[in-house]
Every structure is written in structure tokens, then in C-alpha cells.
């Protein structure tokens, strides 16, 4: 039994990954890195943090809960473009690289201060996913702040085919408008944007929803993002914790079947462990008594077969020998 366990342990060490079919997902996760994403109106570990920091922390936790075989890549959005930073890679084999690169997605990558989410960012992210192929989906994390603001008459582009690329718009931020931090070229906080420093909605376009334009303030534009998501065939969810982002990444509708290298070394290792436990199990009195009783019963059965079958109760056994054959009657 011990040699068998040793052979199983050697197999556990030498067994290569086996390609097995599995439902997997591939994502490009795009982070909005515009200035409104630095509003500190969300809470992490009991302290207020920026929306971007909260989104990165949720992604870091969700990354560790994705099954092996899943692929994740990073993209950053500002202006009208989502720029691919890292193409999707397998999460288990590239876990450290994903975490390290995730921490570096911040204002340093911002090349402009304006943002066109619907007319540029989402569509650019979709085009990036289409170029990657392999059923890559999009997860776009943003607060929905358009700067300059969209006018009520503005129409969204309609050049996205929902059948080609699917995904999620994930909204992050508080419900109450808060001042947008202003930073210098080195990222040092130099105050907040004022009303006369940003583009406001012109009074001629004011409506019940834009009676007083305060684009220097920012809150989560959930209804707007939900509308955009519906037009491009995406789902919409609000980022409230790690689970909300993880559930979007594990959306079964966005998964596809493919053969994935799977580590099966645990199978022979478990069998070896069971054999060793059985081999070195303590010889207790109960076990010893059971073994002695079994031995006596086995010897008695052998003697009974040697002496011939006994007669018992109403059973009757008659053996007749005919041309070397034995016939038994009940």
C-alpha cells in the first residue's frame, strides 16, 4: 500500500495540466480616470476615498474570486477614447501582473480633462474589444459625468451592434453632488473647480432637469448610464461593494465554452493521503477484535465447505452425482 501511495505522490508532482472544457469569460475592464472620479464620496474600510480608488479596490478583490481560465485586461478612459493598457490575460497565471498594473491606473495616464462617455468612451471600449476578439466583453466603470455636459438635443451614436460585443456599465459615486477636486500638473490638490471655470448648460437649453446648471459638482449619473447601457445592449449595475462587480464579471450570459488547462494534481494527492491514513491507522482494540472475529468466521466457513452443506430448518439439499455434474435442489 505504501509503494502505491508513493507512486501517487510522484504522479501528483509530475502530472501536467489537462485541457478540459469549461465556461470562461474574457473582459476588458475600462476605468474612467477623469477628474470627477477623484471625488471622495464613497467609503472604503470606514474612510472616504475617491471613486477611482474604490473601483480599483473592488476590482482587486473581485479578481481573486474569478475562476482560473478567466481573462482580464485593463483600459483607461478620458476625453473621447478608451486606451488599451493591457490585453486580457489568464487571471491565475498572471495574477501578480494584473494586481501590479491595476494599482498604476490613475491620473498620470490622463491626457485631457474633458470626457465624452457615451459619444466616445463606451464606443471606443467596444471597438477595442472587437479588435481583441475571442468573445471579449466590456466592463466600463464610470460616474457618468459628461464634461462638457450633453445638451438635451444631443443624440447618441448608434453604430454598436449588441450582437457583437456585450458588457456592463458600472456606476460608482454618491447620490449627492460634491465638488470636483482640481490638481496641478504634478497631481497636487489645488482646490476645487468653480462654476465659472467649467462649461455649464446654456440657459436656452435649461429644462426641469437642468433648471440650475452646476457642472462644477458631481454625483453618480445612474439614470443616464442605465439609458446608455440600454441603447448599446449592455447591462447596468451600481458599484456598492466587491460582490456587485464580481457578479457582473461572472455573468453567465457573457461566458463562452473553451478548453482550459486544468490542474488535476490534487486528485492523486488525495488518493495518496487516503492510502497513507489507511496504512497507518492506529490498531485499536475494536479494530483488532473485528479482525479476529472476521478471521474465525472465515475459518469456520472454509471447514463447512469442506465437510459438505449442513441441513437446516425446512431447507432440503440433495446432491446427486451424474456424469461428473452436481445438481442442487432447494
C-alpha positions as CSV (number, residue, x, y, z in Angstrom):
1,X,0.0,0.0,0.0
2,X,2.9,2.4,0.8
3,X,4.5,1.9,-2.7
4,X,1.1,2.8,-4.2
5,X,0.9,5.9,-2.2
6,X,4.4,6.9,-3.2
7,X,3.6,6.4,-6.9
8,X,0.5,8.6,-6.5
9,X,2.6,11.3,-4.9
10,X,5.1,11.2,-7.7
11,X,2.2,11.4,-10.2
12,X,0.8,14.4,-8.3
13,X,4.1,16.2,-8.7
14,X,4.7,15.3,-12.4
15,X,1.1,15.5,-13.7
16,X,0.9,18.3,-16.3
17,X,-2.3,20.5,-16.6
18,X,-5.1,18.7,-18.5
19,X,-7.1,20.6,-21.1
20,X,-10.8,20.4,-20.1
21,X,-13.9,22.2,-21.4
22,X,-15.1,25.0,-19.1
23,X,-17.2,28.1,-19.2
24,X,-14.8,31.1,-19.2
25,X,-15.1,34.9,-19.7
26,X,-12.8,37.4,-21.2
27,X,-13.1,41.1,-20.3
28,X,-11.5,44.5,-20.9
29,X,-12.2,46.5,-17.8
30,X,-12.2,50.2,-18.5
31,X,-11.7,52.7,-15.7
32,X,-12.8,56.3,-16.1
33,X,-9.8,58.4,-14.9
34,X,-11.3,61.8,-15.4
35,X,-11.2,64.4,-12.6
36,X,-14.7,63.7,-11.3
37,X,-13.6,60.2,-10.5
38,X,-11.5,61.8,-7.7
39,X,-14.5,63.0,-5.8
40,X,-14.3,61.3,-2.3
41,X,-17.9,60.4,-1.8
42,X,-17.6,56.7,-1.3
43,X,-16.4,54.8,1.8
44,X,-13.8,52.1,2.0
45,X,-12.9,50.5,5.3
46,X,-14.7,53.2,7.2
47,X,-12.9,56.1,5.4
48,X,-13.9,58.3,2.5
49,X,-11.9,57.5,-0.7
50,X,-12.1,58.6,-4.3
51,X,-14.4,56.8,-6.7
52,X,-11.4,55.6,-8.7
53,X,-9.7,54.2,-5.6
54,X,-12.9,52.5,-4.6
55,X,-13.3,50.9,-8.1
56,X,-9.7,49.7,-8.1
57,X,-10.2,48.1,-4.6
58,X,-13.4,46.4,-5.7
59,X,-11.7,45.1,-8.8
60,X,-8.7,43.8,-6.8
61,X,-11.0,41.8,-4.5
62,X,-13.1,40.5,-7.4
63,X,-10.0,39.4,-9.3
64,X,-9.2,36.9,-6.6
65,X,-12.7,35.3,-6.9
66,X,-12.6,34.7,-10.7
67,X,-12.1,31.1,-11.7
68,X,-8.9,30.1,-13.4
69,X,-9.3,30.3,-17.2
70,X,-11.0,33.7,-17.0
71,X,-9.1,36.5,-18.8
72,X,-9.0,40.2,-17.8
73,X,-7.3,43.2,-19.3
74,X,-7.2,46.9,-18.4
75,X,-8.2,50.1,-20.3
76,X,-8.3,53.7,-19.3
77,X,-10.8,56.3,-20.5
78,X,-10.6,60.1,-20.7
79,X,-11.6,62.6,-23.4
80,X,-13.2,60.6,-26.1
81,X,-11.1,57.5,-26.1
82,X,-10.6,54.3,-24.2
83,X,-7.0,53.3,-24.4
84,X,-6.0,49.7,-24.1
85,X,-3.3,49.3,-21.4
86,X,-3.2,45.5,-21.0
87,X,-4.8,42.9,-23.3
88,X,-6.8,40.2,-21.5
89,X,-4.6,37.6,-19.8
90,X,-5.4,34.5,-17.7
91,X,-6.1,35.5,-14.1
92,X,-4.4,32.7,-12.3
93,X,-1.2,32.7,-14.3
94,X,-0.9,36.5,-14.4
95,X,-2.5,37.4,-11.1
96,X,0.5,39.4,-9.8
97,X,0.9,41.2,-13.0
98,X,-2.8,42.2,-13.0
99,X,-2.6,43.5,-9.5
100,X,0.6,45.5,-10.1
101,X,-0.7,47.1,-13.2
102,X,-4.1,47.8,-11.7
103,X,-2.5,49.9,-8.9
104,X,-0.9,52.2,-11.6
105,X,-4.2,53.2,-13.3
106,X,-4.6,56.8,-12.1
107,X,-4.4,60.5,-13.1
108,X,-0.9,60.1,-14.5
109,X,-2.4,58.5,-17.6
110,X,-4.9,61.3,-18.2
111,X,-4.1,63.1,-21.4
112,X,-7.1,65.6,-21.3
113,X,-9.6,66.9,-18.8
114,X,-12.8,66.6,-20.7
115,X,-14.9,63.4,-21.0
116,X,-17.4,62.1,-23.6
117,X,-18.6,58.9,-22.1
118,X,-21.4,57.9,-24.4
119,X,-20.2,59.5,-27.6
120,X,-16.6,58.4,-27.2
121,X,-15.6,56.2,-24.2
122,X,-18.1,53.4,-24.4
123,X,-17.8,53.1,-28.2
124,X,-14.1,53.2,-28.1
125,X,-14.1,50.4,-25.5
126,X,-16.4,48.3,-27.7
127,X,-14.1,48.8,-30.7
128,X,-11.1,47.7,-28.6
129,X,-13.0,44.5,-27.5
130,X,-14.0,43.8,-31.1
131,X,-10.3,44.0,-32.2
132,X,-9.3,41.6,-29.5
133,X,-12.0,39.1,-30.4
134,X,-12.3,35.8,-28.5
135,X,-15.8,36.9,-27.3
136,X,-14.2,39.7,-25.2
137,X,-16.8,41.7,-23.3
138,X,-16.5,45.2,-21.8
139,X,-16.9,46.4,-18.2
140,X,-16.9,50.2,-18.1
141,X,-16.6,51.8,-14.7
142,X,-17.6,55.4,-14.5
143,X,-19.6,58.0,-12.6
144,X,-21.4,59.2,-15.8
145,X,-20.1,62.8,-15.6
146,X,-20.1,64.3,-19.1
147,X,-17.8,67.3,-19.4
148,X,-18.8,69.5,-21.2
149,X,-22.4,68.4,-20.5
150,X,-24.5,66.9,-23.1
151,X,-27.4,69.1,-24.3
152,X,-30.9,67.7,-24.2
153,X,-31.0,67.7,-28.0
154,X,-27.8,65.6,-28.4
155,X,-28.3,62.1,-29.8
156,X,-26.1,59.1,-29.1
157,X,-24.3,57.4,-31.9
158,X,-26.0,54.1,-33.0
159,X,-23.1,52.2,-34.5
160,X,-22.8,49.5,-31.9
161,X,-24.2,46.1,-32.7
162,X,-25.2,44.4,-29.4
163,X,-24.8,41.0,-31.0
164,X,-21.1,41.6,-31.5
165,X,-19.9,42.8,-28.1
166,X,-21.7,42.7,-24.7
167,X,-20.8,44.0,-21.3
168,X,-21.7,46.1,-18.3
169,X,-21.7,49.8,-17.4
170,X,-20.8,50.0,-13.7
171,X,-21.7,53.3,-12.0
172,X,-19.7,54.5,-9.0
173,X,-20.2,57.5,-6.8
174,X,-22.6,59.1,-4.3
175,X,-26.1,60.5,-4.8
176,X,-25.4,64.0,-3.6
177,X,-23.5,66.4,-5.8
178,X,-20.0,67.1,-4.5
179,X,-17.2,69.4,-5.5
180,X,-14.7,68.1,-8.1
181,X,-11.1,68.3,-7.0
182,X,-8.7,70.3,-9.1
183,X,-5.0,69.3,-9.4
184,X,-1.9,70.7,-10.9
185,X,0.4,69.1,-13.5
186,X,2.1,67.1,-10.7
187,X,-1.2,65.8,-9.2
188,X,-1.1,68.1,-6.2
189,X,-4.5,69.2,-5.0
190,X,-5.0,72.9,-5.5
191,X,-8.7,73.3,-4.6
192,X,-11.9,72.5,-6.4
193,X,-13.4,73.5,-9.7
194,X,-15.6,76.6,-9.5
195,X,-18.8,77.4,-11.5
196,X,-17.1,79.9,-13.7
197,X,-14.2,77.5,-14.6
198,X,-16.3,74.8,-16.2
199,X,-18.8,74.7,-19.1
200,X,-22.4,75.0,-17.9
201,X,-25.6,74.0,-19.7
202,X,-26.7,77.2,-21.6
203,X,-29.8,78.8,-20.2
204,X,-31.5,78.5,-23.6
205,X,-31.4,74.7,-23.1
206,X,-32.4,74.7,-19.5
207,X,-35.3,72.4,-18.6
208,X,-36.9,71.0,-15.5
209,X,-33.9,68.7,-15.1
210,X,-31.4,71.4,-15.9
211,X,-33.0,74.4,-14.2
212,X,-29.8,75.3,-12.5
213,X,-26.6,74.0,-14.1
214,X,-23.8,73.1,-11.6
215,X,-21.3,71.2,-13.6
216,X,-18.6,72.0,-11.0
217,X,-20.4,69.5,-8.8
218,X,-20.6,65.7,-9.5
219,X,-22.8,62.8,-8.4
220,X,-23.4,59.4,-9.9
221,X,-25.5,59.7,-13.0
222,X,-27.2,56.4,-12.6
223,X,-30.3,57.0,-14.7
224,X,-28.2,58.4,-17.6
225,X,-25.8,55.4,-17.5
226,X,-28.8,53.0,-17.4
227,X,-30.1,54.7,-20.5
228,X,-26.8,54.5,-22.4
229,X,-26.5,50.8,-21.4
230,X,-29.9,50.1,-22.8
231,X,-29.0,51.7,-26.1
232,X,-25.8,49.7,-26.6
233,X,-27.2,46.4,-25.3
234,X,-25.2,46.4,-22.0
235,X,-26.3,45.7,-18.5
236,X,-26.1,48.4,-15.9
237,X,-25.2,48.0,-12.2
238,X,-24.1,50.2,-9.3
239,X,-20.8,49.5,-7.7
240,X,-21.6,49.3,-4.0
241,X,-19.2,46.5,-2.9
242,X,-17.0,43.8,-4.3
243,X,-19.9,41.4,-4.8
244,X,-21.6,43.8,-7.3
245,X,-18.5,43.9,-9.5
246,X,-17.8,40.2,-9.1
247,X,-21.4,39.3,-10.1
248,X,-21.0,41.3,-13.3
249,X,-17.8,39.6,-14.2
250,X,-19.3,36.2,-13.6
251,X,-22.4,36.9,-15.7
252,X,-23.2,33.6,-17.4
253,X,-24.6,35.4,-20.4
254,X,-21.1,36.7,-21.2
255,X,-19.3,33.4,-20.8
256,X,-18.2,31.1,-23.6
257,X,-17.1,27.4,-23.7
258,X,-13.5,26.6,-24.4
259,X,-10.8,24.1,-23.4
260,X,-8.8,25.4,-20.5
261,X,-5.6,23.9,-18.9
262,X,-6.8,22.5,-15.6
263,X,-4.6,21.4,-12.6
264,X,-5.7,17.9,-11.6
265,X,-2.7,17.2,-9.3
266,X,-4.9,17.3,-6.3
267,X,-6.6,14.0,-7.4
268,X,-3.6,11.6,-7.0
269,X,-2.5,13.6,-3.9
270,X,-5.8,13.0,-2.2
271,X,-5.7,9.3,-3.1
272,X,-2.2,9.0,-1.7
273,X,-3.3,10.7,1.5
274,X,-6.2,8.2,1.9
275,X,-3.9,5.3,1.4
276,X,-1.4,6.5,4.0
277,X,-4.2,7.2,6.5
278,X,-5.5,3.6,6.0
279,X,-2.0,2.2,6.2
280,X,-1.0,3.9,9.4
281,X,-4.4,3.8,11.1
282,X,-3.9,3.1,14.9
283,X,-4.6,-0.6,15.8
284,X,-7.3,-0.1,18.4
285,X,-9.0,-2.8,20.4
286,X,-12.1,-2.5,18.4
287,X,-10.3,-2.9,15.1
288,X,-8.3,-5.9,16.4
289,X,-11.4,-7.6,17.8
290,X,-13.2,-7.1,14.5
291,X,-10.3,-8.6,12.6
292,X,-10.1,-11.6,14.9
293,X,-13.9,-12.2,14.6
294,X,-13.6,-12.0,10.8
295,X,-10.8,-14.5,10.8
296,X,-12.7,-17.0,12.9
297,X,-15.8,-16.7,10.7
298,X,-13.7,-17.2,7.6
299,X,-12.1,-20.4,9.0
300,X,-15.5,-21.8,10.1
301,X,-16.8,-21.2,6.6
302,X,-13.9,-23.0,5.0
303,X,-14.4,-26.1,7.3
304,X,-18.1,-26.1,6.5
305,X,-17.5,-26.1,2.7
306,X,-15.0,-29.0,3.2
307,X,-17.5,-31.1,5.3
308,X,-20.5,-30.5,3.0
309,X,-23.5,-28.3,3.3
310,X,-25.5,-28.6,6.5
311,X,-29.3,-29.3,6.7
312,X,-31.2,-26.5,8.4
313,X,-34.9,-26.0,9.1
314,X,-37.2,-26.8,6.2
315,X,-34.5,-26.5,3.6
316,X,-33.5,-29.6,1.9
317,X,-30.4,-30.1,-0.2
318,X,-29.9,-33.2,-2.2
319,X,-26.8,-33.7,-4.2
320,X,-26.8,-36.2,-7.0
321,X,-23.8,-37.0,-9.0
322,X,-24.3,-37.8,-12.6
323,X,-21.5,-37.9,-15.1
324,X,-19.4,-35.7,-13.0
325,X,-22.0,-33.0,-12.5
326,X,-23.7,-31.8,-9.3
327,X,-27.3,-30.7,-9.2
328,X,-28.7,-28.9,-6.2
329,X,-32.4,-28.8,-5.3
330,X,-33.8,-26.3,-2.9
